[in-house]
């Protein structure tokens, strides 16, 4: 009953951010992510280092426009 003191945010098991103030959040710019499926996890810790996690799966689409080159008219 101590309350949350920090939240660690991970993408594909790599910690990418730690937030120590309410509201605990992280903004992920998916334009820099590789296309495909990724797991985003939030782990909330209290002052005694007890923790709980929540995860979700996100699919990042390839938004690179195709390139077209004409070699002859």
N, C-alpha and C positions, 0 to 999 in steps of 0.2 A: 504493500500500500504506500509506496514511496513516490510513485509516479515516473513517467518517462523523462529521462535526462538527455538522451540522444537517439538519433535514428541513423543507421548506416544504410545507404542505398547502393545496390550492386547490379551490374549488368553482366550476365554470363559468368557469375561467381567472382567478378572483379569489383572490389569496392571502388566506387567512383565519387562518392560524396558522403560527408557526415554533417548532419544538421543538429544543432544543440538548442534550437529555440522554436517555439510554437509559432505558426503552424509548421510542422516538420514536412519539408517538401524538397523536391529536386526536379528541375526542368531538363529533359533530355532532348537534345537537338538530333532527331533521327536522320537529318540530312547528312550527318557525318558518320552514320552507322552503315555497316555492310548490309546489303539486302539479305533477307532470310529471317529465320526464327531466333528470337532472343528471349532470355528469361530475366525479368526485372524483379529484384527482391528488396524488401524493406525489412530491416531488423531493428526493433525498438528495444532499448536497454533502460533499466532503472539504475539507481545509485548503487545498488548491490550487485550489479552486473548480471541480473536475471534478464532474460530476453525472450522475445517472441518474434517469429518471422511471418511474412506474407509474401507470396510470389504470384506473378502472372506471366503469361507467355504473350509476346508481342511479335507480330510479323511486320518487318520493314520491307516495303516494296521498292523495286528498282525504278527510280523515276528519271533515269538518264534518258534524254530523248535520243532517238536513233539518228545516226549520221548517214546522209545520202550523198554519194558522189557520182556524177555522170562522167563517163570517160569519152563518150561520143554523143553528138546531138541526135 
